[in-house]
Amino acid sequence: LMLENINTTIKSQGNRVIIVHWEDYKGPTPKDECFVSKEKMAAIFKQLEAHGATVVNVSDIMNYNDPNVVIPKDNHPSGTANRLIANRLVQLITH
């Protein structure tokens, strides 16, 4: 698995891999199939975590249904969302 090799290389340099997982499995439109299955992603993340990577689920940081975390009519993360995620990453990196 390429990500395992990347993780091993990064760890050998004294660093670590932190993956920000958006948990967004929908296709381009609500009628389309998902791009990838949740089960497949969970298995990949479990493997990476076993090799020392940290997986941060965005849903653990913010509520996707909070209108303050998305840009209206765009559905991309707002400044508020980005601040919440950045603060969590700072906590991980500095502690």
ABEGO torsion letter per residue (X at the ends): XAAAAAAAAAAAAGBBBBBBBAGBABBABAABBBABBAAAAAAAAAAAAAAGBBBBBAAAABBAABAAABBBGAGBBBAAAAAAAAAAAAAAAAX
